[in-house]
């Protein structure tokens, strides 16, 4: 598992920025905006580690590039007036699959938990500090707490960011691949939930 590989930092930063702009939690420089962005970053981080599970994968995407935000911009109706304008270069580091998977995790708490568990199970534990570092009561990794167990302020800030209907055009793009990867399934109502091997 690539985990905290610095090679994925540009992908995680740009993909987080895209989600935070497309589904804002409030005006910039507000607490709500920051809380929404933190939740987006945690979802994107899990999605990126799932998408690029080895150091080699992370290094290759850093060399080849992740593809950019063009299709996402079109799907979300957030296309820039000039994608080549100064300050728009970050869009080239947006990963379409990572953003789609992050949207799935933000919209579905059970799928988010499955994604985090998968990342943690596959991640080597270096010495002397395990990573993700420690767990809170209930077994939640502290580094993904806002994704897995948002409090009232988190939920209020992420009203748009976690709205399943608003996220669906983006989440649906690559949802099937994520469900397959996490051994989850889609029931008849179309909402993602854990597969039949779920344990209590």
C-alpha positions as CSV (number, residue, x, y, z in Angstrom):
1,X,0.0,0.0,0.0
2,X,1.5,3.3,-1.1
3,X,-0.1,5.1,2.0
4,X,1.6,8.4,2.8
5,X,3.8,8.4,-0.3
6,X,4.7,12.0,-1.2
7,X,4.3,11.1,-4.9
8,X,0.5,11.2,-4.4
9,X,0.5,14.7,-2.7
10,X,-0.2,16.7,-5.9
11,X,-3.1,14.3,-6.9
12,X,-4.6,14.5,-3.4
13,X,-4.3,18.2,-3.1
14,X,-5.7,19.0,-6.6
15,X,-8.6,16.4,-6.3
16,X,-9.5,17.8,-2.8
17,X,-9.5,21.3,-4.2
18,X,-11.8,20.3,-7.1
19,X,-14.3,18.7,-4.7
20,X,-14.2,21.6,-2.3
21,X,-14.9,24.1,-5.1
22,X,-17.6,22.0,-6.8
23,X,-19.4,21.3,-3.5
24,X,-18.4,24.3,-1.2
25,X,-19.1,24.3,2.5
26,X,-19.2,28.1,2.6
27,X,-17.2,31.2,1.6
28,X,-13.4,30.9,1.6
29,X,-11.7,31.6,4.9
30,X,-14.7,30.4,6.9
31,X,-14.7,27.6,9.4
32,X,-17.4,25.8,7.4
33,X,-15.3,25.9,4.2
34,X,-12.3,24.5,6.2
35,X,-14.4,21.7,7.7
36,X,-15.8,20.7,4.3
37,X,-12.4,20.7,2.8
38,X,-11.0,18.5,5.6
39,X,-13.7,16.0,4.9
40,X,-13.0,16.1,1.2
41,X,-9.3,15.6,1.8
42,X,-9.9,12.5,4.0
43,X,-12.2,11.0,1.4
44,X,-9.7,11.8,-1.5
45,X,-6.8,10.4,0.5
46,X,-8.6,7.1,1.0
47,X,-9.6,7.0,-2.6
48,X,-6.1,7.8,-3.8
49,X,-4.5,5.1,-1.7
50,X,-7.0,2.6,-3.0
51,X,-6.4,3.7,-6.6
52,X,-2.6,3.7,-6.3
53,X,-1.9,0.9,-3.8
54,X,1.8,0.6,-4.3
55,X,4.8,2.8,-4.3
56,X,5.3,2.0,-8.0
57,X,1.7,3.0,-8.8
58,X,2.2,6.3,-7.0
59,X,5.5,7.0,-8.8
60,X,4.0,6.2,-12.2
61,X,1.1,8.6,-11.8
62,X,3.5,11.3,-10.7
63,X,5.4,10.8,-13.9
64,X,2.5,10.3,-16.4
65,X,0.0,12.6,-14.7
66,X,-3.6,11.6,-13.6
67,X,-5.5,13.0,-16.5
68,X,-7.0,16.2,-15.3
69,X,-10.5,17.5,-14.5
70,X,-12.0,18.1,-17.9
71,X,-14.7,15.4,-17.8
72,X,-15.5,16.2,-14.1
73,X,-15.8,19.9,-14.9
74,X,-18.3,19.1,-17.7
75,X,-20.3,16.7,-15.5
76,X,-20.5,19.1,-12.6
77,X,-21.1,22.2,-14.8
78,X,-18.0,23.9,-13.4
79,X,-15.9,24.3,-16.5
80,X,-13.4,27.2,-16.2
81,X,-13.7,30.0,-18.8
82,X,-10.1,29.4,-19.7
83,X,-8.5,26.2,-18.6
84,X,-5.1,27.5,-19.6
85,X,-5.4,30.7,-17.6
86,X,-2.9,31.5,-14.9
87,X,-3.9,29.7,-11.7
88,X,-5.8,26.9,-13.4
89,X,-2.8,24.6,-13.8
90,X,-3.8,22.6,-10.7
91,X,-6.6,21.0,-12.7
92,X,-4.1,18.9,-14.6
93,X,-3.4,17.0,-11.3
94,X,-7.0,16.1,-10.6
95,X,-7.7,12.4,-10.9
96,X,-11.1,11.6,-12.3
97,X,-11.3,8.2,-10.7
98,X,-10.1,9.4,-7.3
99,X,-12.6,12.2,-7.2
100,X,-15.4,9.8,-8.2
101,X,-14.4,7.3,-5.6
102,X,-14.1,10.1,-3.0
103,X,-17.7,11.2,-3.9
104,X,-18.9,7.6,-3.3
105,X,-17.2,7.5,0.1
106,X,-18.7,10.9,1.1
107,X,-22.2,9.9,0.1
108,X,-22.2,6.4,1.7
109,X,-20.9,6.0,5.3
110,X,-20.8,2.2,5.1
111,X,-18.8,2.3,1.9
112,X,-16.5,4.9,3.6
113,X,-15.9,2.6,6.5
114,X,-15.2,-0.3,4.1
115,X,-12.7,1.9,2.2
116,X,-10.8,3.0,5.3
117,X,-10.7,-0.6,6.7
118,X,-9.3,-1.8,3.3
119,X,-6.6,0.9,3.3
120,X,-5.6,0.2,6.9
121,X,-5.6,-3.6,6.4
122,X,-3.2,-3.3,3.4
123,X,-0.9,-0.7,4.8
124,X,2.4,-1.8,6.3
125,X,3.0,-0.8,9.8
126,X,6.4,1.0,10.2
127,X,8.2,1.3,13.5
128,X,7.9,2.9,16.0
129,X,4.7,4.7,15.1
130,X,1.8,2.9,13.4
131,X,0.0,4.7,10.6
132,X,-2.8,5.7,10.6
133,X,-1.9,6.8,14.2
134,X,-3.9,5.3,17.0
135,X,-7.7,4.8,17.1
136,X,-10.4,6.6,19.0
137,X,-13.1,4.9,21.1
138,X,-15.0,2.6,18.8
139,X,-12.0,1.8,16.7
140,X,-12.1,4.8,14.4
141,X,-8.8,5.8,12.9
142,X,-8.2,9.4,14.1
143,X,-6.8,10.5,10.7
144,X,-10.2,9.7,9.0
145,X,-12.5,10.7,11.9
146,X,-14.3,13.5,9.9
147,X,-15.0,11.1,7.1
148,X,-16.2,8.3,9.2
149,X,-17.9,10.0,12.1
150,X,-18.6,13.7,11.3
151,X,-20.0,15.7,14.2
152,X,-22.8,18.2,13.9
153,X,-20.5,21.0,12.6
154,X,-18.9,18.7,10.1
155,X,-22.3,17.6,8.7
156,X,-23.6,21.2,8.5
157,X,-20.5,22.3,6.7
158,X,-20.7,19.4,4.2
159,X,-24.4,19.6,3.3
160,X,-23.5,19.8,-0.4
161,X,-20.4,17.7,-0.2
162,X,-22.3,14.7,1.3
163,X,-25.6,15.0,-0.5
164,X,-26.1,11.7,-2.4
165,X,-28.2,13.2,-5.2
166,X,-25.8,16.1,-5.9
167,X,-22.8,13.8,-5.8
168,X,-24.3,11.1,-8.0
169,X,-23.3,12.4,-11.4
170,X,-19.6,12.3,-10.2
171,X,-19.9,9.2,-8.0
172,X,-21.6,7.2,-10.7
173,X,-18.7,7.6,-13.1
174,X,-16.6,5.0,-11.4
175,X,-18.8,3.6,-8.6
176,X,-18.9,0.1,-10.1
177,X,-15.1,-0.3,-10.0
178,X,-15.0,0.8,-6.4
179,X,-17.8,-1.5,-5.3
180,X,-15.9,-4.4,-7.0
181,X,-12.7,-3.4,-5.4
182,X,-14.2,-3.2,-1.9
183,X,-16.3,-6.4,-2.4
184,X,-19.5,-4.3,-2.0
185,X,-22.7,-4.5,-4.1
186,X,-25.5,-2.3,-5.3
187,X,-29.0,-3.4,-4.2
188,X,-32.1,-2.8,-6.3
189,X,-32.6,0.7,-4.9
190,X,-29.2,1.7,-6.3
191,X,-27.7,2.7,-3.0
192,X,-24.3,1.2,-2.2
193,X,-24.1,-1.0,0.8
194,X,-21.8,-3.7,2.1
195,X,-21.8,-7.0,0.4
196,X,-23.2,-10.2,1.7
197,X,-20.1,-11.1,3.7
198,X,-20.7,-8.2,6.1
199,X,-20.0,-9.2,9.7
200,X,-21.7,-7.6,12.7
